[in-house]
Amino acid sequence: MSTLLERLARVARRTPHGAAPATKAAPAFALYAEGRACWTPRDPAALAQAGYQRNPVVHRAVRLVAESAASLPLIATGPDAARGGDLLALLARPNPRESGTQLLETVFADLLLAGTAYLEAVTLDGRVAALQALRPGRMRMLPGPDGWPAAYIYTAGGQSRRFDLPAPGAPEVAPILALSLFHPEDEAGGFAPIAAAAAALDIHNAASAWNKALLDNAARPSGALVFAGATLSEPQFDRLKAELEANYQGAANAGRPLLLEGGLDWKPLALSPRDMDFVEAKNAAAREIALAFGVPPLLLGLPGDNTHANYAEANRALYRQTLIPLATRTAKALGVWLEPAFGSVDLEPDLDRIEALSAERESLWRRVQAAEFLSISEKRAAVGYPPEMPREGEA
């Protein structure tokens, strides 16, 4: 405001006293700024900083999905299910620094924020002794002649490590597992959900910054001071400037009416938050962010969402539509990656131990139990259990 008034005062002082203004609009002081949208750079580091570190909706959505998916219990099935205990033990304690839940939480968070996650298999005497997650921003892929990854280079602490991938079908475990979400333009990389929500993220952050600015500068006018006279004298200008800065700026002066005299008139130029439907725009952006991460807005405490009848239904939708598919695809990839060391073991979430789905499982058991035309083995297969093993002494 002070910069604008000083500029206008200099223009007024250059007008000869008593001279008629060049146009009828000369006494009206107005400022228009035709701005362009400023977007967050579309790279994982910038989006993670603007989203996970600065936006509460993104932060809560990522933590909700990552922590919940990492907590899903896993079971081992498949032809070599008897060896699945060793694999599950490794996943329960993948390295001396963290538990399996912490490791998988990092993997899922990397998928949500970067679209790609990396795991390293640490081998000792020919066996897989530990698993650890590597930061996607520090990893660089080296393509082979066919365009697919042939090696990875990981840089941390000023030092680089190279991981060469074995040929397909090799008997050893690949040192790196690259997990990625589908990317329509990159067969080796992944497209992060936060990238799809980037526009909504910028809108939500801008709305928060706008609200903060309103608190700090609530009474600083956005418009034009119209002076009916030809010029403002220097004492009049200094007095007007001092009164505006002392009485109408800052959060303490929010809502204070602007008192004008001597032919001054205030003409607002900008739309008010009510005119812009400001609050609803922010809530809509928050719901779009939740949609991109696959989290029902009700679970994030967002208003204006009535697609779920209650919290329990929204919680089941989160598990069915987001958590279980994410955990299943990751568990399957882990089983395929570690197959040379542990055999053909299929890892999948144990749906019977998920409390949110207990009502669904109970309903399924009742229906299967009532189907008298099914054998015991067929009933076990219908609910996802392996065939019944014969008891000791039975044929």
C-alpha positions as CSV (number, residue, x, y, z in Angstrom):
1,M,0.0,0.0,0.0
2,S,2.8,2.5,0.9
3,T,4.6,1.8,-2.3
4,L,1.5,2.4,-4.4
5,L,0.6,5.7,-2.5
6,E,4.2,7.0,-2.8
7,R,4.1,6.3,-6.6
8,L,0.7,8.1,-6.9
9,A,1.9,11.0,-4.9
10,R,4.9,11.5,-7.2
11,V,2.5,11.5,-10.1
12,A,0.2,14.0,-8.4
13,R,3.2,16.3,-7.5
14,R,4.1,16.5,-11.2
15,T,0.6,17.9,-12.1
16,P,0.7,21.7,-12.3
17,H,-1.5,23.4,-9.7
18,G,-4.8,24.3,-11.2
19,A,-4.3,22.3,-14.4
20,A,-7.1,20.1,-15.6
21,P,-6.5,16.4,-15.5
22,A,-5.8,14.8,-18.9
23,T,-8.8,12.5,-18.5
24,K,-11.8,12.2,-16.2
25,A,-10.3,9.1,-14.8
26,A,-7.1,10.8,-13.7
27,P,-8.1,11.3,-10.0
28,A,-8.9,7.6,-9.7
29,F,-6.0,5.5,-8.4
30,A,-6.3,1.8,-9.3
31,L,-4.0,-1.1,-9.4
32,Y,-4.7,-4.2,-11.6
33,A,-2.3,-7.1,-11.6
34,E,-2.9,-9.7,-14.3
35,G,-1.2,-12.6,-12.7
36,R,-0.5,-16.1,-13.9
37,A,-0.8,-19.3,-11.9
38,C,2.4,-20.4,-10.1
39,W,2.6,-24.1,-9.9
40,T,4.8,-26.4,-7.8
41,P,7.5,-28.0,-10.0
42,R,6.3,-31.5,-11.1
43,D,9.2,-33.4,-9.6
44,P,9.0,-35.8,-6.7
45,A,11.2,-33.8,-4.3
46,A,9.2,-30.5,-4.8
47,L,5.9,-32.3,-4.6
48,A,6.9,-34.1,-1.4
49,Q,8.0,-30.9,0.2
50,A,4.9,-29.0,-0.8
51,G,2.6,-31.9,0.0
52,Y,3.8,-34.2,2.7
53,Q,5.8,-31.5,4.6
54,R,3.4,-28.6,4.2
55,N,-0.1,-29.8,3.5
56,P,-2.0,-31.5,6.3
57,V,-4.4,-33.4,3.9
58,V,-1.5,-35.0,1.9
59,H,0.4,-35.7,5.1
60,R,-2.5,-37.5,6.7
61,A,-3.5,-39.4,3.6
62,V,0.0,-40.7,3.0
63,R,0.4,-41.7,6.6
64,L,-3.0,-43.4,6.7
65,V,-2.4,-45.5,3.6
66,A,1.3,-46.3,4.3
67,E,0.8,-47.2,7.9
68,S,-2.4,-49.2,7.4
69,A,-1.1,-51.1,4.4
70,A,2.2,-51.9,6.2
71,S,0.2,-53.3,9.2
72,L,-1.7,-55.8,7.1
73,P,-0.7,-59.4,8.2
74,L,0.7,-61.5,5.5
75,I,0.4,-65.3,4.9
76,A,2.4,-67.6,2.7
77,T,0.8,-69.8,0.1
78,G,1.8,-71.5,-3.1
79,P,3.8,-74.6,-4.0
80,D,6.6,-73.9,-1.5
81,A,4.4,-72.6,1.3
82,A,6.3,-74.8,3.8
83,R,9.3,-72.5,3.2
84,G,7.2,-69.4,3.7
85,G,8.0,-69.3,7.4
86,D,11.6,-68.3,6.6
87,L,10.4,-65.6,4.2
88,L,7.9,-64.2,6.7
89,A,10.6,-64.2,9.4
90,L,12.8,-62.1,7.1
91,L,10.0,-59.7,6.4
92,A,9.2,-59.4,10.1
93,R,12.8,-58.4,10.9
94,P,14.4,-57.3,7.6
95,N,17.4,-55.5,9.1
96,P,18.9,-54.6,12.5
97,R,17.6,-51.0,12.4
98,E,13.9,-51.5,11.8
99,S,10.9,-53.8,11.8
100,G,9.1,-55.2,8.8
101,T,6.2,-52.8,9.4
102,Q,8.6,-49.8,9.3
103,L,10.3,-51.0,6.2
104,L,7.0,-51.6,4.3
105,E,5.7,-48.2,5.6
106,T,8.7,-46.5,3.9
107,V,8.1,-48.5,0.7
108,F,4.4,-47.5,0.5
109,A,5.2,-43.9,1.3
110,D,7.8,-43.8,-1.5
111,L,5.2,-45.2,-3.9
112,L,2.7,-42.6,-3.0
113,L,5.1,-39.6,-3.1
114,A,7.5,-40.7,-5.9
115,G,5.7,-43.4,-7.8
116,T,8.7,-45.7,-7.3
117,A,10.2,-47.5,-4.4
118,Y,13.4,-49.5,-4.1
119,L,14.5,-52.4,-1.9
120,E,18.0,-53.8,-1.6
121,A,18.7,-57.5,-0.8
122,V,21.8,-57.8,1.3
123,T,23.3,-61.3,0.8
124,L,25.7,-63.1,3.1
125,D,27.3,-66.4,2.2
126,G,24.8,-66.8,-0.6
127,R,21.7,-66.2,1.4
128,V,19.5,-63.2,1.8
129,A,20.4,-61.8,5.2
130,A,18.6,-58.4,5.2
131,L,16.3,-56.1,3.2
132,Q,16.5,-52.3,3.3
133,A,14.7,-49.5,1.5
134,L,16.6,-47.0,-0.7
135,R,15.6,-43.5,-1.3
136,P,14.1,-43.0,-4.8
137,G,15.6,-39.5,-5.2
138,R,19.1,-41.0,-4.9
139,M,18.7,-43.8,-7.4
140,R,19.5,-43.6,-11.0
141,M,18.6,-46.4,-13.5
142,L,21.0,-47.5,-16.3
143,P,19.1,-49.0,-19.2
144,G,20.4,-52.0,-21.2
145,P,20.3,-52.5,-24.9
146,D,16.6,-53.4,-24.8
147,G,15.7,-50.3,-22.8
148,W,14.9,-52.1,-19.6
149,P,17.0,-51.6,-16.5
150,A,20.4,-53.2,-16.5
151,A,21.9,-51.6,-13.4
152,Y,21.1,-49.0,-10.7
153,I,23.4,-46.4,-9.2
154,Y,22.7,-45.2,-5.7
155,T,24.3,-42.1,-4.4
156,A,24.4,-41.2,-0.7
157,G,26.9,-39.3,1.4
158,G,28.9,-38.3,-1.7
159,Q,29.5,-42.0,-2.6
160,S,27.9,-44.1,-5.3
161,R,27.2,-47.8,-5.4
162,R,26.4,-49.7,-8.6
163,F,24.0,-52.6,-8.5
164,D,24.1,-54.8,-11.7
165,L,21.0,-56.8,-12.3
166,P,21.3,-60.5,-13.3
167,A,19.9,-61.8,-16.5
168,P,16.2,-63.0,-16.4
169,G,16.0,-66.5,-15.0
170,A,19.3,-66.3,-13.2
171,P,19.5,-68.5,-10.1
172,E,20.5,-65.6,-7.8
173,V,18.3,-62.9,-6.2
174,A,18.6,-59.5,-7.9
175,P,20.2,-57.0,-5.6
176,I,17.5,-54.4,-6.3
177,L,13.7,-54.6,-6.5
178,A,12.1,-51.6,-8.2
179,L,8.4,-51.2,-7.4
180,S,6.5,-48.7,-9.4
181,L,3.0,-47.6,-10.0
182,F,1.7,-47.5,-13.6
183,H,3.0,-44.6,-15.7
184,P,1.4,-44.0,-19.1
185,E,4.6,-42.5,-20.6
186,D,7.4,-44.4,-18.8
187,E,7.7,-48.2,-18.7
188,A,10.5,-48.2,-16.1
189,G,9.3,-45.4,-13.8
190,G,6.2,-44.8,-11.8
191,F,3.5,-42.1,-11.6
192,A,2.9,-41.0,-8.1
193,P,-0.7,-40.2,-6.8
194,I,0.6,-36.9,-5.5
195,A,1.5,-35.9,-9.0
196,A,-2.1,-36.4,-10.1
197,A,-3.2,-34.2,-7.2
198,A,-0.6,-31.5,-7.9
199,A,-3.1,-28.9,-9.1
200,A,-5.4,-29.5,-6.1
201,L,-2.4,-29.4,-3.8
202,D,-1.4,-26.0,-5.1
203,I,-4.9,-24.7,-4.7
204,H,-5.2,-25.9,-1.1
205,N,-1.8,-24.5,-0.2
206,A,-2.6,-21.2,-1.8
207,A,-5.9,-21.1,0.1
208,S,-4.1,-21.6,3.3
209,A,-1.6,-18.9,2.4
210,W,-4.5,-16.6,1.6
211,N,-6.1,-17.2,4.9
212,K,-2.8,-16.5,6.7
213,A,-2.4,-13.3,4.7
214,L,-5.9,-12.2,5.7
215,L,-5.0,-12.7,9.3
216,D,-1.8,-10.7,9.0
217,N,-3.1,-8.0,6.7
218,A,-6.9,-8.3,7.1
219,A,-7.6,-4.6,6.8
220,R,-5.1,-3.7,4.1
221,P,-7.4,-2.6,1.3
222,S,-7.3,-4.3,-2.1
223,G,-8.9,-1.7,-4.4
224,A,-8.7,1.9,-5.4
225,L,-8.7,5.2,-3.4
226,V,-10.6,7.7,-5.6
227,F,-9.9,11.4,-4.9
228,A,-12.5,13.9,-6.1
229,G,-9.9,16.7,-6.3
230,A,-7.1,17.1,-8.8
231,T,-4.1,16.4,-6.6
232,L,-3.1,15.5,-3.1
233,S,-0.8,17.8,-1.2
234,E,2.3,16.3,0.4
235,P,0.9,16.8,4.0
236,Q,-2.4,15.2,2.9
237,F,-0.5,12.2,1.4
238,D,1.7,11.7,4.4
239,R,-1.3,11.9,6.8
240,L,-3.3,9.3,4.6
241,K,-0.3,7.0,4.5
242,A,0.3,7.1,8.2
243,E,-3.4,6.5,9.1
244,L,-3.6,3.5,6.8
245,E,-0.5,1.9,8.2
246,A,-1.3,2.6,11.8
247,N,-5.1,2.0,11.9
248,Y,-6.0,-0.4,9.0
249,Q,-3.2,-3.0,8.7
250,G,-2.6,-6.1,10.6
251,A,-4.7,-8.8,12.3
252,A,-5.6,-6.6,15.2
253,N,-7.4,-4.2,12.8
254,A,-9.4,-6.9,11.0
255,G,-12.8,-5.7,10.0
256,R,-12.2,-2.1,11.0
257,P,-14.2,0.2,8.8
258,L,-12.2,2.6,6.6
259,L,-13.1,6.2,7.4
260,L,-12.6,8.6,4.5
261,E,-12.9,12.4,4.3
262,G,-12.2,15.2,2.0
263,G,-13.5,13.7,-1.2
264,L,-11.8,10.3,-0.8
265,D,-13.8,7.3,-1.8
266,W,-12.9,3.6,-1.6
267,K,-13.7,1.3,-4.6
268,P,-13.0,-2.4,-4.0
269,L,-11.5,-4.1,-7.0
270,A,-10.9,-7.7,-6.0
271,L,-13.6,-10.4,-5.4
272,S,-14.2,-11.2,-1.8
273,P,-13.7,-14.8,-0.5
274,R,-17.5,-15.1,-0.4
275,D,-17.8,-14.0,-4.1
276,M,-15.1,-16.6,-5.0
277,D,-16.8,-19.3,-2.9
278,F,-13.4,-19.5,-1.3
279,V,-14.1,-22.0,1.5
280,E,-15.8,-24.5,-0.9
281,A,-12.9,-24.2,-3.4
282,K,-10.5,-25.2,-0.6
283,N,-12.7,-28.1,0.5
284,A,-13.1,-29.3,-3.1
285,A,-9.3,-29.3,-3.5
286,A,-8.9,-31.3,-0.3
287,R,-11.4,-33.9,-1.6
288,E,-9.5,-34.1,-4.9
289,I,-6.3,-34.8,-2.9
290,A,-8.1,-37.5,-1.0
291,L,-9.5,-39.0,-4.2
292,A,-6.0,-39.2,-5.7
293,F,-4.7,-41.2,-2.8
294,G,-7.7,-43.4,-2.6
295,V,-8.8,-42.3,0.8
296,P,-12.5,-41.6,1.5
297,P,-12.7,-37.9,2.5
298,L,-14.8,-38.9,5.6
299,L,-11.7,-40.6,7.1
300,L,-9.7,-37.4,6.8
301,G,-12.4,-35.2,8.4
302,L,-13.2,-33.3,5.3
303,P,-16.7,-31.7,5.1
304,G,-19.2,-32.0,2.2
305,D,-18.7,-35.7,1.5
306,N,-21.8,-38.0,1.9
307,T,-20.9,-40.9,-0.3
308,H,-20.5,-43.2,2.6
309,A,-23.3,-43.8,5.1
310,N,-21.0,-44.1,8.1
311,Y,-17.4,-44.3,9.2
312,A,-17.4,-48.1,9.2
313,E,-18.5,-48.2,5.5
314,A,-15.8,-45.7,4.6
315,N,-13.2,-47.7,6.4
316,R,-14.2,-50.9,4.5
317,A,-14.0,-49.0,1.3
318,L,-10.4,-47.8,2.2
319,Y,-9.3,-51.4,2.8
320,R,-11.1,-52.9,-0.3
321,Q,-10.2,-50.3,-2.8
322,T,-6.8,-49.0,-1.7
323,L,-5.0,-50.9,1.1
324,I,-5.5,-54.5,0.1
325,P,-4.7,-54.0,-3.7
326,L,-1.6,-52.0,-2.8
327,A,-0.4,-54.5,-0.2
328,T,-1.3,-57.5,-2.5
329,R,0.7,-56.2,-5.5
330,T,3.7,-55.4,-3.2
331,A,3.6,-58.8,-1.5
332,K,3.4,-60.6,-4.8
333,A,6.4,-58.6,-6.1
334,L,8.4,-59.5,-3.0
335,G,7.6,-63.2,-3.5
336,V,8.7,-63.2,-7.1
337,W,11.8,-61.2,-6.3
338,L,13.0,-63.5,-3.6
339,E,11.9,-66.8,-5.3
340,P,15.5,-67.9,-6.0
341,A,16.2,-67.9,-2.3
342,F,12.9,-69.1,-0.8
343,G,11.2,-71.0,-3.6
344,S,7.8,-70.4,-5.1
345,V,6.0,-68.7,-2.2
346,D,3.0,-66.5,-2.7
347,L,2.6,-63.7,-0.2
348,E,-0.8,-62.1,0.3
349,P,-2.7,-60.3,3.0
350,D,-4.6,-62.4,5.6
351,L,-8.1,-61.1,5.2
352,D,-9.4,-63.1,8.2
353,R,-7.2,-61.0,10.5
354,I,-8.4,-57.6,9.3
355,E,-10.8,-56.2,11.8
356,A,-12.5,-53.8,9.4
357,L,-13.6,-56.8,7.2
358,S,-14.7,-59.1,9.9
359,A,-18.4,-58.5,9.1
360,E,-17.9,-59.4,5.4
361,R,-15.9,-62.5,6.2
362,E,-18.5,-63.7,8.7
363,S,-21.2,-63.3,6.1
364,L,-19.1,-65.2,3.6
365,W,-18.5,-68.1,6.0
366,R,-22.3,-68.3,6.8
367,R,-23.1,-68.6,3.1
368,V,-20.4,-71.1,2.4
369,Q,-21.3,-73.2,5.4
370,A,-25.0,-73.3,4.3
371,A,-24.0,-74.6,0.8
372,E,-24.5,-78.3,1.5
373,F,-23.7,-79.2,-2.1
374,L,-20.0,-78.3,-1.5
375,S,-17.4,-80.5,0.0
376,I,-15.1,-79.5,2.8
377,S,-12.2,-78.9,0.4
378,E,-14.4,-76.8,-1.9
379,K,-15.7,-74.8,1.1
380,R,-12.1,-74.1,2.2
381,A,-11.2,-73.0,-1.3
382,A,-14.2,-70.7,-1.5
383,V,-13.0,-68.8,1.6
384,G,-9.4,-68.7,0.5
385,Y,-8.0,-71.6,2.6
386,P,-5.7,-74.4,1.3
387,P,-7.1,-77.9,1.0
388,E,-7.6,-79.8,4.3
389,M,-4.6,-81.9,5.1
390,P,-5.3,-85.5,6.3
391,R,-5.0,-86.0,10.0
392,E,-2.3,-88.3,11.4
393,G,-3.4,-91.9,11.0
394,E,-5.9,-91.1,8.3
395,A,-5.6,-92.3,4.8
